[in-house]
Amino acid sequence: MSQHPDAVLVRRGYEAFAKGDLETLSTLFTADVIHHVPGNNPLSGHHKGREAVLDLYRRLAEETNGTFQADLHAVLADGRGHVMAFHTARGDRGDRGIEVQQGLFFTIVGGKITDIDECTQDIDEEDTFWS
């Protein structure tokens, strides 16, 4: 069973993220990409532009001393530029740990990621962890 090119793109992004390969990640995004993070914590909000999104990913690693992971479960594509990906996010900050189910909704135009909407199983848990 072959995968849609949009699903392949998102899987490449997860692989690069897991390796901390921000150079590869940067090639998958448009210059004006936006990553929307829910909740009410220091990482919440709309991270606009390739460098701002990469800075968010750097911060995830820094805040967790490199322990943050996204264990990918499924990638679903609609063939019209939308992809949903589901993963378990894990990490440690000081004496706190987190393990929560998350989903990312990607918009893809011209073979590049233009928008990422993040959803989480437990916004309150994430707010506590990142605050």
All heavy atoms as an XYZ file, in Angstrom:
1022
protein
N       0.846     -1.172      0.000
C       0.000      0.000      0.000
C       0.891      1.236      0.000
O       1.692      1.429      0.912
C      -0.874     -0.035      1.252
C      -1.995      0.937      1.231
S      -3.264      0.513      2.435
C      -2.808      1.562      3.786
N       0.772      2.061     -1.014
C       1.600      3.266     -1.084
C       0.970      4.401     -0.281
O      -0.239      4.446     -0.092
C       1.814      3.697     -2.535
O       0.589      4.127     -3.094
N       1.818      5.294      0.162
C       1.368      6.430      0.945
C       1.238      7.657      0.053
O       2.026      7.844     -0.866
C       2.376      6.740      2.047
C       2.462      5.688      3.106
C       3.403      6.134      4.207
O       3.283      7.242      4.719
N       4.342      5.281      4.550
N       0.296      8.497      0.375
C       0.133      9.757     -0.338
C       1.373     10.622     -0.082
O       1.931     10.599      1.026
C      -1.129     10.472      0.153
C      -1.485     11.649     -0.671
N      -0.922     12.882     -0.457
C      -2.313     11.773     -1.731
C      -1.408     13.734     -1.342
N      -2.253     13.078     -2.129
N       1.824     11.408     -1.063
C       3.010     12.256     -0.866
C       2.904     13.194      0.339
O       3.918     13.473      0.989
C       3.111     13.046     -2.166
C       2.389     12.217     -3.180
C       1.316     11.481     -2.433
N       1.709     13.665      0.658
C       1.549     14.538      1.829
C       1.827     13.768      3.122
O       2.439     14.301      4.058
C       0.158     15.154      1.872
C      -0.085     16.161      0.758
O       0.894     16.596      0.109
O      -1.266     16.498      0.527
N       1.396     12.504      3.188
C       1.679     11.673      4.359
C       3.174     11.391      4.459
O       3.744     11.422      5.554
C       0.888     10.363      4.287
N       3.812     11.155      3.319
C       5.268     10.926      3.309
C       5.990     12.162      3.832
O       6.934     12.060      4.630
C       5.748     10.549      1.885
C       7.267     10.514      1.804
C       5.147      9.208      1.459
N       5.546     13.346      3.408
C       6.142     14.604      3.865
C       6.054     14.728      5.388
O       7.039     15.056      6.057
C       5.438     15.782      3.190
C       5.850     17.181      3.634
C       7.235     17.522      3.099
C       4.826     18.207      3.156
N       4.884     14.452      5.944
C       4.700     14.567      7.393
C       5.558     13.529      8.122
O       6.197     13.849      9.137
C       3.205     14.450      7.760
C       3.019     14.265      9.265
C       2.455     15.688      7.268
N       5.623     12.323      7.616
C       6.481     11.298      8.232
C       7.952     11.733      8.208
O       8.679     11.522      9.180
C       6.301      9.954      7.542
C       5.004      9.277      7.895
C       4.908      7.877      7.277
N       3.639      7.266      7.592
C       3.327      6.674      8.739
N       4.227      6.627      9.700
N       2.151      6.140      8.934
N       8.388     12.337      7.103
C       9.756     12.867      7.033
C       9.980     13.907      8.124
O      11.048     13.972      8.732
C      10.033     13.508      5.667
C      10.362     12.514      4.583
C      10.777     13.188      3.287
N      11.961     14.020      3.469
C      12.175     15.164      2.839
N      11.298     15.643      1.974
N      13.285     15.847      3.049
N       8.964     14.744      8.346
C       9.062     15.753      9.395
C       9.207     15.135     10.772
O      10.029     15.579     11.582
N       8.424     14.119     11.064
C       8.541     13.431     12.351
C       9.924     12.797     12.509
O      10.518     12.851     13.587
C       7.450     12.374     12.514
C       6.183     12.898     13.145
C       5.192     13.496     12.368
C       5.960     12.790     14.513
C       4.022     13.965     12.937
C       4.800     13.263     15.093
C       3.825     13.851     14.304
O       2.677     14.329     14.884
N      10.427     12.180     11.446
C      11.759     11.562     11.507
C      12.836     12.614     11.778
O      13.726     12.407     12.611
C      12.058     10.827     10.198
C      11.245      9.568     10.016
C      11.346      8.989      8.612
O      12.203      9.441      7.811
O      10.538      8.086      8.310
N      12.749     13.744     11.091
C      13.731     14.812     11.305
C      13.615     15.366     12.721
O      14.624     15.620     13.386
C      13.534     15.920     10.272
N      12.387     15.561     13.196
C      12.170     16.060     14.554
C      12.805     15.113     15.573
O      13.482     15.551     16.506
C      10.671     16.220     14.823
C      10.353     16.773     16.173
C      10.282     18.143     16.379
C      10.123     15.932     17.250
C       9.994     18.661     17.635
C       9.830     16.430     18.510
C       9.767     17.804     18.701
N      12.598     13.810     15.393
C      13.143     12.814     16.325
C      14.667     12.867     16.383
O      15.260     12.625     17.438
C      12.676     11.419     15.932
N      15.291     13.210     15.268
C      16.758     13.281     15.206
C      17.292     14.656     15.598
O      18.505     14.854     15.652
C      17.233     12.969     13.786
C      16.960     11.562     13.340
C      17.362     11.397     11.890
C      16.983     10.024     11.370
N      17.217      9.899      9.928
N      16.385     15.613     15.804
C      16.829     16.978     16.076
C      17.392     17.643     14.838
O      18.176     18.591     14.932
N      16.975     17.178     13.666
C      17.479     17.666     12.381
C      16.644     18.857     11.903
O      15.755     18.722     11.062
C      17.451     16.523     11.370
C      18.020     16.898     10.011
O      18.401     18.075      9.813
O      18.063     16.004      9.148
N      16.941     20.018     12.473
C      16.180     21.219     12.132
C      16.447     21.680     10.704
O      15.592     22.333     10.094
C      16.474     22.332     13.136
C      16.096     22.023     14.590
C      16.386     23.214     15.474
C      14.654     21.591     14.705
N      17.598     21.343     10.166
C      17.909     21.716      8.783
C      16.930     21.040      7.822
O      16.366     21.690      6.943
C      19.341     21.341      8.448
C      19.776     21.807      7.065
C      21.244     21.533      6.803
O      22.055     21.591      7.741
O      21.561     21.261      5.635
N      16.724     19.744      8.002
C      15.751     19.047      7.155
C      14.353     19.578      7.404
O      13.598     19.824      6.455
C      15.812     17.526      7.402
O      17.085     17.044      6.970
C      14.717     16.796      6.639
N      13.980     19.759      8.672
C      12.654     20.304      8.976
C      12.423     21.625      8.251
O      11.348     21.853      7.709
C      12.491     20.510     10.481
C      11.987     19.331     11.274
C      12.048     19.632     12.766
C      10.581     18.952     10.874
N      13.420     22.482      8.238
C      13.256     23.796      7.608
C      12.920     23.678      6.124
O      12.223     24.528      5.583
C      14.496     24.662      7.823
O      15.563     24.214      7.028
N      13.383     22.617      5.478
C      13.096     22.446      4.043
C      11.674     21.974      3.787
O      11.200     22.033      2.653
C      14.073     21.448      3.387
O      13.822     20.129      3.893
C      15.520     21.844      3.618
N      10.994     21.519      4.820
C       9.631     21.009      4.672
C       8.572     22.090      4.860
O       7.409     21.868      4.554
C       9.386     19.877      5.681
C      10.399     18.737      5.682
C      10.037     17.706      6.744
C      10.532     18.096      4.319
N       8.996     23.257      5.380
C       8.078     24.346      5.705
C       8.140     25.466      4.667
O       9.202     25.741      4.121
C       8.461     24.985      7.056
C       8.406     24.079      8.238
C       9.324     24.221      9.260
C       7.433     23.108      8.375
C       9.284     23.422     10.383
C       7.385     22.292      9.491
C       8.310     22.451     10.501
N       7.008     26.147      4.483
C       7.036     27.406      3.746
C       7.671     28.457      4.656
O       7.743     28.278      5.877
C       5.614     27.869      3.356
O       4.828     28.029      4.539
C       4.949     26.879      2.401
N       8.103     29.554      4.075
C       8.718     30.625      4.868
C       7.736     31.201      5.886
O       8.132     31.630      6.965
C       9.240     31.729      3.955
N       6.437     31.183      5.559
C       5.432     31.785      6.435
C       4.607     30.752      7.212
O       3.497     31.027      7.655
C       4.515     32.711      5.637
C       3.753     31.987      4.532
O       4.077     30.807      4.224
O       2.835     32.602      3.952
N       5.158     29.560      7.413
C       4.472     28.513      8.169
C       4.045     29.028      9.539
O       4.703     29.901     10.113
C       5.386     27.260      8.306
C       6.626     27.576      9.113
C       4.630     26.084      8.898
N       2.939     28.496     10.047
C       2.463     28.839     11.393
C       2.196     27.537     12.147
O       1.558     26.628     11.619
C       1.167     29.676     11.363
C       1.369     30.957     10.569
C       0.700     29.992     12.786
C       0.086     31.755     10.368
N       2.699     27.456     13.380
C       2.388     26.336     14.277
C       1.584     26.907     15.431
O       2.070     27.745     16.181
C       3.673     25.677     14.782
C       3.427     24.424     15.562
N       4.170     23.296     15.376
C       2.531     24.121     16.539
C       3.740     22.344     16.195
N       2.745     22.837     16.917
N       0.328     26.446     15.563
C      -0.591     26.910     16.604
C      -0.525     25.945     17.788
O      -0.796     24.754     17.619
C      -2.022     26.951     16.077
C      -2.173     27.678     14.780
N      -2.357     29.043     14.706
C      -2.135     27.230     13.499
C      -2.458     29.399     13.427
N      -2.320     28.320     12.685
N      -0.166     26.451     18.961
C      -0.059     25.632     20.168
C      -1.167     26.048     21.129
O      -1.254     27.216     21.511
C       1.333     25.809     20.839
C       1.417     24.973     22.105
C       2.442     25.445     19.865
N      -2.013     25.085     21.541
C      -3.130     25.423     22.430
C      -2.680     25.631     23.872
O      -1.528     25.367     24.223
C      -4.027     24.175     22.323
C      -3.061     23.058     22.098
C      -1.970     23.650     21.234
N      -3.613     26.078     24.686
C      -3.376     26.184     26.119
C      -3.021     27.579     26.563
O      -3.142     28.555     25.811
N      -2.578     27.628     27.807
C      -2.219     28.889     28.442
C      -0.908     28.679     29.198
O      -0.887     28.570     30.417
C      -3.339     29.340     29.382
C      -3.087     30.709     29.944
O      -2.335     31.497     29.385
N      -3.708     30.990     31.086
N       0.169     28.569     28.430
C       1.491     28.356     29.020
C       2.518     29.089     28.161
O       2.164     29.642     27.114
C       1.791     26.854     29.139
C       1.899     26.163     27.804
O       2.852     26.380     27.058
N       0.924     25.299     27.480
N       3.761     29.131     28.561
C       4.760     29.901     27.824
C       4.970     29.468     26.357
O       5.471     30.247     25.558
C       6.041     29.704     28.631
C       5.573     29.458     30.018
C       4.310     28.656     29.856
N       4.567     28.250     25.996
C       4.727     27.800     24.608
C       3.464     28.004     23.776
O       3.504     27.867     22.554
C       5.121     26.316     24.570
C       6.425     25.956     25.261
C       6.679     24.458     25.151
C       7.590     26.732     24.710
N       2.360     28.335     24.418
C       1.084     28.514     23.717
C       1.135     29.712     22.778
O       1.888     30.657     23.008
C      -0.048     28.752     24.728
O      -0.207     27.651     25.579
N       0.319     29.636     21.745
C       0.187     30.763     20.829
C       0.446     30.362     19.398
O       0.487     29.187     19.046
N       0.614     31.365     18.563
C       0.789     31.195     17.127
C       2.240     31.527     16.781
O       2.634     32.688     16.818
C      -0.171     32.096     16.356
C      -1.589     31.954     16.827
N      -2.346     30.848     16.547
C      -2.362     32.758     17.592
C      -3.540     30.979     17.100
N      -3.572     32.131     17.747
N       3.010     30.518     16.467
C       4.424     30.680     16.118
C       4.483     30.856     14.605
O       4.267     29.899     13.852
C       5.227     29.477     16.601
C       5.084     29.260     18.075
N       5.949     29.831     18.981
C       4.161     28.587     18.803
C       5.572     29.489     20.205
N       4.488     28.741     20.121
N       4.729     32.098     14.172
C       4.613     32.468     12.760
C       5.972     32.610     12.104
O       6.824     33.342     12.590
C       3.855     33.788     12.628
C       2.453     33.732     13.170
C       1.764     35.084     13.099
C       0.380     34.996     13.722
N      -0.313     36.287     13.684
N       6.151     31.893     10.995
C       7.390     31.959     10.242
C       8.287     30.772     10.538
O       8.269     30.217     11.641
N       9.064     30.377      9.537
C       9.932     29.199      9.649
C      10.842     29.271     10.877
O      10.934     28.313     11.641
C      10.769     29.058      8.376
C      11.636     27.825      8.351
C      12.489     27.756      7.087
N      11.672     27.567      5.909
C      11.722     28.341      4.826
N      12.544     29.363      4.756
N      10.945     28.096      3.787
N      11.499     30.398     11.085
C      12.431     30.501     12.228
C      11.701     30.443     13.564
O      12.207     29.853     14.521
C      13.288     31.764     12.121
C      14.415     31.622     11.138
C      15.290     30.384     11.362
O      15.730     30.131     12.510
O      15.519     29.658     10.378
N      10.513     31.027     13.647
C       9.749     30.974     14.898
C       9.316     29.549     15.213
O       9.348     29.120     16.379
C       8.532     31.890     14.819
N       8.934     28.789     14.193
C       8.540     27.392     14.408
C       9.764     26.565     14.818
O       9.700     25.772     15.757
C       7.848     26.816     13.155
C       7.625     25.315     13.286
C       6.522     27.537     12.907
N      10.875     26.765     14.149
C      12.096     26.051     14.529
C      12.536     26.430     15.942
O      13.011     25.579     16.700
C      13.205     26.303     13.514
C      12.945     25.737     12.112
C      14.044     26.170     11.152
C      12.769     24.234     12.127
N      12.366     27.695     16.316
C      12.679     28.127     17.681
C      11.787     27.407     18.697
O      12.245     27.045     19.783
C      12.532     29.636     17.838
C      13.677     30.411     17.224
O      14.731     29.808     16.925
O      13.518     31.637     17.024
N      10.511     27.201     18.355
C       9.613     26.440     19.227
C      10.172     25.037     19.440
O      10.225     24.546     20.581
C       8.217     26.366     18.607
C       7.241     25.388     19.262
C       6.920     25.812     20.692
C       5.979     25.257     18.414
N      10.612     24.393     18.388
C      11.142     23.031     18.495
C      12.453     23.008     19.280
O      12.682     22.089     20.069
C      11.320     22.413     17.114
C      10.028     22.327     16.328
C      10.045     22.165     14.955
C       8.778     22.418     16.939
C       8.873     22.087     14.221
C       7.605     22.359     16.215
C       7.657     22.188     14.864
O       6.491     22.122     14.137
N      13.281     24.036     19.092
C      14.503     24.136     19.902
C      14.141     24.263     21.385
O      14.775     23.658     22.245
C      15.319     25.353     19.479
C      16.083     25.193     18.196
C      16.938     26.440     17.901
N      17.391     26.427     16.543
C      16.825     27.088     15.522
N      15.773     27.863     15.727
N      17.321     26.993     14.304
N      13.123     25.053     21.650
C      12.718     25.277     23.039
C      12.162     24.003     23.677
O      12.407     23.745     24.853
C      11.687     26.405     23.098
C      11.407     26.835     24.504
C      10.910     28.233     24.587
N      10.625     28.549     25.972
C       9.695     29.374     26.363
N       8.977     30.023     25.469
N       9.484     29.601     27.635
N      11.423     23.208     22.911
C      10.933     21.927     23.427
C      12.113     21.079     23.911
O      12.053     20.477     24.983
C      10.164     21.161     22.353
C       8.821     21.724     21.907
C       8.301     20.946     20.706
C       7.814     21.704     23.037
N      13.165     21.055     23.099
C      14.360     20.275     23.462
C      15.070     20.889     24.665
O      15.446     20.178     25.602
C      15.309     20.179     22.269
N      15.247     22.211     24.655
C      15.965     22.878     25.747
C      15.234     22.738     27.075
O      15.846     22.439     28.099
C      16.160     24.357     25.418
C      17.152     24.605     24.302
C      17.117     26.041     23.775
O      16.365     26.884     24.324
O      17.837     26.308     22.797
N      13.927     22.976     27.061
C      13.132     22.939     28.304
C      13.094     21.547     28.923
O      12.849     21.405     30.114
C      11.699     23.423     28.036
C      11.596     24.877     27.655
C      11.712     25.816     28.840
O      11.414     25.395     29.981
O      12.105     26.973     28.634
N      13.319     20.509     28.105
C      13.243     19.130     28.594
C      14.611     18.444     28.598
O      14.681     17.221     28.718
C      12.268     18.301     27.740
O      12.770     18.229     26.397
C      10.864     18.888     27.761
N      15.680     19.215     28.466
C      17.032     18.647     28.413
C      17.134     17.525     27.384
O      17.751     16.489     27.631
C      17.477     18.132     29.777
C      18.051     19.225     30.632
O      18.492     20.254     30.126
N      18.030     19.017     31.927
N      16.472     17.721     26.250
C      16.552     16.758     25.159
C      15.695     15.520     25.325
O      15.794     14.591     24.530
N      14.824     15.497     26.348
C      14.006     14.301     26.572
C      12.692     14.312     25.804
O      12.010     13.285     25.747
C      13.691     14.098     28.066
O      12.868     15.179     28.531
C      14.971     13.999     28.897
N      12.318     15.439     25.208
C      11.015     15.501     24.526
C      11.020     14.604     23.298
O      11.944     14.633     22.489
C      10.670     16.946     24.120
C       9.263     17.065     23.610
C       8.218     17.215     24.495
C       8.991     16.996     22.257
C       6.904     17.303     24.043
C       7.687     17.081     21.797
C       6.644     17.235     22.689
N       9.969     13.790     23.167
C       9.797     12.894     22.028
C       8.356     12.932     21.560
O       7.449     13.159     22.367
C      10.076     11.441     22.404
C      11.294     11.147     23.148
C      11.286      9.691     23.622
O      10.588      8.833     23.104
N      12.080      9.418     24.627
N       8.166     12.656     20.296
C       6.830     12.480     19.729
C       6.814     11.117     19.046
O       7.391     10.941     17.974
C       6.511     13.593     18.738
N       6.193     10.134     19.703
C       6.123      8.768     19.205
C       4.913      8.651     18.273
O       3.769      8.589     18.726
C       6.014      7.805     20.393
C       5.945      6.349     19.977
O       6.413      6.012     18.876
O       5.409      5.545     20.775
N       5.178      8.625     16.979
C       4.138      8.666     15.949
C       3.340      7.363     15.915
O       3.908      6.277     15.888
C       4.792      8.926     14.585
C       3.862      9.106     13.395
C       2.953     10.316     13.592
C       4.695      9.259     12.121
N       2.001      7.498     15.873
C       1.095      6.346     15.788
C       0.451      6.219     14.417
O       0.333      5.115     13.899
C      -0.013      6.440     16.836
C       0.477      6.545     18.229
N       1.199      5.557     18.849
C       0.359      7.538     19.133
C       1.505      5.928     20.073
N       1.010      7.133     20.276
N      -0.010      7.332     13.861
C      -0.748      7.256     12.601
C      -0.653      8.568     11.849
O      -0.551      9.647     12.450
C      -2.222      6.931     12.873
N      -0.683      8.465     10.524
C      -0.714      9.626      9.638
C      -1.834      9.386      8.618
O      -1.846      8.354      7.946
C       0.632      9.820      8.905
C       0.560     10.984      7.935
C       1.761     10.025      9.904
N      -2.758     10.339      8.535
C      -3.903     10.228      7.637
C      -3.912     11.420      6.689
O      -3.812     12.563      7.133
C      -5.206     10.214      8.433
C      -5.283      9.248      9.627
C      -6.572      9.474     10.397
C      -5.171      7.814      9.159
N      -4.038     11.151      5.387
C      -4.069     12.231      4.386
C      -5.406     12.203      3.643
O      -5.981     11.133      3.425
C      -2.926     12.050      3.393
N      -5.872     13.391      3.257
C      -7.121     13.448      2.496
C      -6.897     13.642      1.002
O      -7.843     13.671      0.230
C      -8.050     14.526      3.046
C      -7.611     15.947      2.740
O      -6.515     16.151      2.177
O      -8.370     16.874      3.078
N      -5.641     13.805      0.579
C      -5.354     13.997     -0.839
C      -5.660     15.393     -1.343
O      -5.528     15.666     -2.532
N      -6.071     16.279     -0.447
C      -6.401     17.663     -0.816
C      -5.595     18.672     -0.009
O      -6.015     19.803      0.183
C      -7.891     17.930     -0.615
C      -8.796     17.080     -1.472
C     -10.286     17.330     -1.227
N     -10.679     16.948      0.141
C     -11.102     17.811      1.068
N     -11.216     19.088      0.829
N     -11.430     17.381      2.262
N      -4.433     18.223      0.516
C      -3.568     19.147      1.238
C      -3.741     19.159      2.734
O      -3.228     20.060      3.399
N      -4.465     18.177      3.267
C      -4.643     18.092      4.717
C      -4.126     16.750      5.208
O      -4.398     15.707      4.606
C      -6.114     18.227      5.115
C      -6.713     19.498      4.642
N      -7.686     19.531      3.669
C      -6.471     20.776      4.974
C      -8.018     20.793      3.442
N      -7.289     21.559      4.215
N      -3.402     16.783      6.318
C      -2.885     15.566      6.939
C      -3.111     15.672      8.440
O      -2.877     16.719      9.038
C      -1.372     15.382      6.649
C      -0.808     14.202      7.425
C      -1.124     15.216      5.159
N      -3.554     14.565      9.031
C      -3.667     14.467     10.482
C      -2.651     13.440     10.952
O      -2.538     12.364     10.356
C      -5.080     14.047     10.901
C      -6.113     15.081     10.543
S      -7.821     14.756     11.101
C      -7.947     13.031     11.270
N      -1.912     13.786     12.000
C      -0.935     12.868     12.579
C      -1.218     12.760     14.072
O      -1.556     13.753     14.726
C       0.484     13.375     12.344
N      -1.088     11.543     14.595
C      -1.358     11.287     16.000
C      -0.110     10.685     16.637
O       0.503      9.782     16.067
C      -2.544     10.326     16.138
C      -3.788     10.864     15.492
C      -4.107     10.527     14.190
C      -4.619     11.736     16.180
C      -5.245     11.038     13.572
C      -5.754     12.262     15.565
C      -6.069     11.907     14.262
N       0.248     11.200     17.812
C       1.448     10.730     18.494
C       1.288     10.835     20.011
O       0.368     11.490     20.500
C       2.680     11.529     18.039
C       2.612     12.978     18.372
N       2.165     13.937     17.481
C       2.927     13.658     19.513
C       2.215     15.122     18.047
N       2.673     14.986     19.278
N       2.198     10.177     20.716
C       2.308     10.341     22.161
C       3.504     11.240     22.407
O       4.604     10.967     21.920
C       2.526      8.984     22.868
O       1.428      8.129     22.564
C       2.638      9.174     24.377
N       3.274     12.328     23.124
C       4.352     13.251     23.485
C       4.839     12.882     24.881
O       4.026     12.650     25.791
C       3.860     14.688     23.460
N       6.170     12.826     25.022
C       6.780     12.495     26.310
C       7.942     13.440     26.567
O       8.634     13.837     25.636
C       7.333     11.076     26.307
C       6.322      9.996     26.229
C       6.997      8.615     26.306
N       6.016      7.567     26.144
C       5.643      7.062     24.968
N       6.185      7.501     23.857
N       4.735      6.107     24.916
N       8.152     13.742     27.832
C       9.304     14.546     28.193
C       9.382     14.742     29.693
O       8.436     14.433     30.419
N      10.520     15.247     30.129
C      10.751     15.529     31.548
C      11.276     16.951     31.692
O      12.106     17.390     30.893
C      11.788     14.556     32.135
C      11.293     13.127     32.130
O      10.209     12.877     32.673
O      11.997     12.263     31.561
N      10.778     17.655     32.719
C      11.270     18.987     33.089
C      11.480     18.990     34.587
O      10.512     18.944     35.340
C      10.245     20.071     32.755
C      10.135     20.403     31.309
C       9.188     21.579     31.077
N       9.863     22.819     31.392
C       9.302     23.844     32.008
N       8.060     23.797     32.414
N      10.002     24.937     32.238
N      12.728     19.029     34.997
C      13.009     18.992     36.427
C      12.440     17.731     37.035
O      12.725     16.629     36.586
N      11.546     17.896     38.029
C      10.945     16.733     38.682
C       9.587     16.357     38.082
O       8.879     15.519     38.625
C      10.803     16.976     40.187
C       9.899     18.153     40.517
O       9.509     18.905     39.599
O       9.585     18.326     41.712
N       9.225     16.970     36.968
C       7.945     16.690     36.314
C       8.154     15.897     35.036
O       9.116     16.109     34.314
C       7.246     17.992     35.907
C       6.702     18.784     37.016
C       5.857     19.894     36.438
N       6.047     21.078     37.252
C       5.790     22.299     36.873
N       5.359     22.531     35.660
N       5.974     23.311     37.682
N       7.202     15.035     34.761
C       7.189     14.323     33.492
C       5.829     14.459     32.850
O       4.847     14.805     33.521
N       5.789     14.208     31.561
C       4.506     14.244     30.852
C       4.475     13.113     29.842
O       5.498     12.740     29.264
C       4.277     15.611     30.158
C       2.825     15.732     29.700
C       5.246     15.807     29.003
C       2.428     17.139     29.292
N       3.293     12.555     29.685
C       3.004     11.598     28.625
C       1.561     11.842     28.237
O       0.644     11.575     29.022
C       3.199     10.157     29.092
C       2.968      9.163     27.974
C       3.355      7.743     28.339
O       4.391      7.561     29.010
O       2.612      6.840     27.950
N       1.352     12.395     27.051
C       0.022     12.817     26.644
C      -0.167     12.549     25.147
O       0.776     12.653     24.359
C      -0.188     14.322     26.989
C       0.738     15.217     26.199
C      -1.625     14.743     26.849
N      -1.390     12.188     24.786
C      -1.715     11.982     23.374
C      -1.934     13.350     22.717
O      -2.592     14.223     23.290
C      -2.985     11.137     23.226
C      -2.903      9.780     23.896
C      -1.771      8.944     23.358
O      -1.651      8.743     22.154
N      -0.922      8.456     24.247
N      -1.369     13.508     21.529
C      -1.536     14.753     20.779
C      -1.853     14.435     19.323
O      -1.565     13.336     18.836
C      -0.263     15.600     20.816
C       0.093     16.142     22.167
C       1.347     16.992     22.114
O       2.208     16.835     21.253
N       1.460     17.906     23.064
N      -2.408     15.410     18.665
C      -2.642     15.321     17.232
C      -2.215     16.617     16.581
O      -2.321     17.692     17.184
N      -1.699     16.504     15.372
C      -1.337     17.673     14.585
C      -2.126     17.628     13.283
O      -2.191     16.582     12.627
C       0.164     17.698     14.280
C       1.107     17.782     15.465
C       2.562     17.730     14.995
C       0.866     19.035     16.274
N      -2.714     18.749     12.933
C      -3.446     18.894     11.678
C      -2.614     19.795     10.775
O      -2.381     20.966     11.106
C      -4.825     19.503     11.928
C      -5.648     19.640     10.685
C      -6.357     18.561     10.183
C      -5.710     20.845      9.997
C      -7.112     18.684      9.030
C      -6.459     20.976      8.847
C      -7.169     19.898      8.360
N      -2.116     19.233      9.695
C      -1.224     19.942      8.778
C      -1.987     20.411      7.545
O      -2.831     19.674      7.017
C      -0.105     19.009      8.285
C       0.827     18.528      9.343
C       0.528     17.401     10.099
C       2.025     19.187      9.582
C       1.400     16.936     11.062
C       2.907     18.730     10.553
C       2.587     17.601     11.289
N      -1.645     21.596      7.071
C      -2.077     22.062      5.761
C      -0.836     22.123      4.889
O       0.188     22.692      5.290
C      -2.749     23.451      5.850
O      -3.853     23.363      6.748
C      -3.227     23.910      4.484
N      -0.953     21.541      3.700
C       0.187     21.429      2.793
C      -0.186     22.042      1.457
O      -1.235     21.725      0.883
C       0.600     19.950      2.632
C       1.028     19.408      3.998
C       1.697     19.804      1.590
C       1.187     17.919      4.063
N       0.678     22.934      0.967
C       0.480     23.589     -0.317
C       1.783     23.484     -1.102
O       2.852     23.836     -0.582
C       0.074     25.075     -0.141
C      -0.031     25.768     -1.479
C      -1.230     25.192      0.642
N       1.705     22.993     -2.313
C       2.897     22.905     -3.147
C       3.993     22.035     -2.566
O       5.176     22.311     -2.762
N       3.608     20.990     -1.830
C       4.589     20.087     -1.268
C       5.310     20.604     -0.033
O       6.314     20.032      0.390
N       4.795     21.686      0.567
C       5.396     22.261      1.780
C       4.311     22.448      2.844
O       3.148     22.723      2.537
C       6.022     23.629      1.496
C       7.118     23.617      0.456
C       8.447     23.381      1.067
C       9.526     23.549     -0.002
N      10.842     23.315      0.528
N       4.721     22.344      4.093
C       3.808     22.539      5.219
C       3.627     24.040      5.443
O       4.602     24.765      5.624
C       4.357     21.856      6.481
C       4.456     20.346      6.248
C       3.494     22.187      7.698
C       5.270     19.610      7.296
N       2.361     24.479      5.420
C       2.062     25.900      5.605
C       1.429     26.209      6.966
O       1.487     27.344      7.425
C       1.102     26.420      4.523
O      -0.152     25.754      4.650
C       1.657     26.197      3.133
N       0.807     25.188      7.581
C       0.082     25.427      8.825
C       0.046     24.138      9.631
O      -0.145     23.055      9.056
C      -1.343     25.893      8.525
C      -2.007     26.534      9.722
O      -1.778     27.743      9.936
O      -2.745     25.834     10.437
N       0.235     24.267     10.950
C       0.168     23.127     11.858
C      -0.712     23.533     13.032
O      -0.385     24.470     13.764
C       1.561     22.724     12.383
C       2.529     22.485     11.231
C       1.450     21.500     13.287
C       3.995     22.413     11.659
N      -1.835     22.837     13.187
C      -2.719     23.045     14.329
C      -2.537     21.885     15.283
O      -2.709     20.733     14.893
C      -4.186     23.109     13.890
C      -4.635     24.503     13.560
O      -4.428     25.396     14.396
O      -5.194     24.693     12.472
N      -2.181     22.193     16.519
C      -1.904     21.168     17.522
C      -3.108     20.986     18.433
O      -3.706     21.958     18.880
C      -0.688     21.613     18.333
C      -0.204     20.641     19.354
C       1.050     21.151     20.048
O       1.959     21.658     19.359
O       1.103     21.047     21.289
N      -3.447     19.736     18.697
C      -4.499     19.398     19.653
C      -3.906     18.447     20.685
O      -2.954     17.726     20.395
C      -5.672     18.711     18.961
S      -6.524     19.762     17.777
N      -4.478     18.452     21.882
C      -3.936     17.617     22.954
C      -5.050     16.940     23.730
O      -6.168     17.447     23.810
C      -3.065     18.457     23.908
O      -2.530     17.597     24.914
C      -3.842     19.580     24.553
N      -4.713     15.823     24.304
C      -5.627     15.062     25.134
C      -5.944     15.801     26.428
O      -7.053     15.698     26.944
C      -4.968     13.720     25.436
C      -5.697     12.815     26.383
C      -4.865     11.577     26.699
O      -3.637     11.620     26.664
N      -5.529     10.492     26.997
N      -4.981     16.574     26.954
C      -5.160     17.197     28.268
C      -4.446     18.554     28.319
O      -3.264     18.633     28.656
C      -4.619     16.265     29.352
C      -5.012     16.685     30.758
O      -5.265     17.894     30.982
O      -5.059     15.809     31.640
N      -5.189     19.606     27.985
C      -4.617     20.957     27.970
C      -4.131     21.359     29.366
O      -3.059     21.949     29.503
C      -5.625     21.984     27.417
C      -5.814     21.760     25.913
C      -5.157     23.410     27.681
C      -6.877     22.632     25.281
N      -4.899     21.036     30.399
C      -4.503     21.416     31.763
C      -3.176     20.777     32.155
O      -2.318     21.426     32.754
C      -5.593     21.039     32.768
C      -6.858     21.852     32.588
O      -6.778     22.974     32.043
O      -7.933     21.358     32.994
N      -3.000     19.495     31.819
C      -1.744     18.811     32.130
C      -0.571     19.477     31.399
O       0.498     19.679     31.977
C      -1.828     17.330     31.741
C      -0.572     16.553     32.087
C      -0.669     15.085     31.722
O      -1.742     14.604     31.338
O       0.386     14.417     31.808
N      -0.791     19.830     30.152
C       0.287     20.494     29.385
C       0.583     21.871     29.957
O       1.755     22.256     30.053
C      -0.084     20.566     27.911
C      -0.044     19.198     27.266
C       0.269     19.233     25.797
O       1.044     20.099     25.369
O      -0.275     18.368     25.100
N      -0.454     22.623     30.307
C      -0.219     23.948     30.903
C       0.616     23.828     32.178
O       1.542     24.613     32.400
C      -1.541     24.648     31.207
C      -2.209     25.229     29.972
O      -1.535     25.340     28.922
O      -3.401     25.577     30.066
N       0.307     22.852     33.014
C       1.057     22.644     34.248
C       2.504     22.272     33.933
O       3.449     22.804     34.535
C       0.387     21.558     35.119
O      -0.926     22.005     35.460
C       1.195     21.293     36.378
N       2.684     21.357     33.005
C       4.022     20.875     32.673
C       4.914     21.996     32.118
O       6.064     22.117     32.519
C       3.934     19.730     31.642
C       5.271     19.187     31.231
C       5.970     18.342     32.078
C       5.813     19.505     30.003
C       7.207     17.824     31.706
C       7.051     18.987     29.616
C       7.747     18.156     30.475
N       4.377     22.802     31.195
C       5.198     23.816     30.527
C       5.294     25.126     31.312
O       6.101     25.981     30.970
C       4.677     24.091     29.127
C       4.848     22.918     28.222
C       3.859     22.145     27.686
C       6.074     22.362     27.739
N       4.401     21.148     26.908
C       5.757     21.262     26.926
C       7.423     22.688     27.932
C       6.736     20.489     26.292
C       8.389     21.919     27.299
C       8.041     20.841     26.500
N       4.495     25.304     32.363
C       4.526     26.561     33.128
C       5.569     26.536     34.221
O       6.110     25.543     34.589
C       3.157     26.838     33.746
O       2.224     27.057     32.712
